[in-house]
Amino acid sequence: MNTNRLQAANRAKEAHKQNIQRNIERRLQVARSQGDEKLIRQLEAEMRYFG
């Protein structure tokens, strides 16, 4: 029972991390298309943090 709960928690944690990374990637694409260098640097830093 505890093993299943731990596995479910690990899957949820990984899914959450992937969602955050996808969100940052989308935001980074928009920032690049708009030429917002400050936001690009900030989002790249976030990607490194969550990478």
C-alpha positions in Angstrom: 0.0 0.0 0.0 2.7 2.5 0.9 4.7 1.5 -2.2 1.7 2.4 -4.4 1.2 5.7 -2.6 4.9 6.5 -3.0 4.8 5.6 -6.7 1.7 7.8 -7.3 3.4 10.7 -5.5 6.5 10.3 -7.6 4.4 10.2 -10.8 2.5 13.3 -9.7 5.8 15.1 -8.9 7.2 14.3 -12.3 4.1 15.3 -14.1 4.1 18.6 -12.3 7.7 19.2 -13.2 7.0 18.5 -16.9 4.0 20.8 -16.8 6.2 23.6 -15.4 8.9 23.0 -18.0 6.3 23.1 -20.9 4.8 26.3 -19.5 8.2 28.0 -19.3 9.1 26.8 -22.9 5.8 28.3 -24.2 6.5 31.6 -22.4 10.1 31.6 -23.7 8.8 31.2 -27.3 6.5 34.2 -26.8 9.2 36.3 -25.2 11.6 35.5 -28.1 9.0 36.4 -30.7 8.5 39.7 -28.9 12.2 40.3 -28.5 11.9 40.8 -24.7 15.5 40.1 -23.7 15.0 40.6 -20.0 12.2 38.1 -19.9 14.1 35.7 -22.0 17.0 35.8 -19.6 14.7 35.3 -16.7 12.9 32.3 -18.3 16.2 30.7 -19.3 17.2 30.9 -15.7 14.0 29.3 -14.6 14.6 26.5 -17.2 18.0 25.8 -15.7 16.5 25.7 -12.2 13.8 23.3 -13.2 16.0 21.4 -15.7 
